[in-house]
């Protein structure tokens, strides 16, 4: 397998994020299912601080989880923006 540059990885991730946002926006129609879609996605980027020692240094696992929550938030925001854009047309 070839080595990918950081730019290549970032470009691919951005494309995946936009594709997921598009799919979420398309699935989220005007019914109760769409409310559940938005709620489930939003719940995944809400920070859960169950840390016992507030002075502890964040671990690698915490950094990965934090990045994952930021990604969920970006997908959520992009999907909401797409949906709002379509509703305005």
BELSUL-V917030 format. One record per pair of residues at least 6 apart in sequence whose C-alpha atoms are under 6 Angstrom apart, sorted by the first residue. I is the first residue (numbers start at 1). GAP is how many residues later the second one is. D is the distance in Angstrom with one decimal. If there is no record, write none. Layout:
# BELSUL-V917030
i = <I;I>
gap = <GAP;GAP>
d = <D;D>
This chain:
# BELSUL-V917030
i = <17;21;21;21;25;25;28;45;45;45>
gap = <58;54;57;58;54;58;6;24;27;28>
d = <5.9;5.2;5.7;4.3;4.9;5.4;4.2;4.3;5.6;5.5>
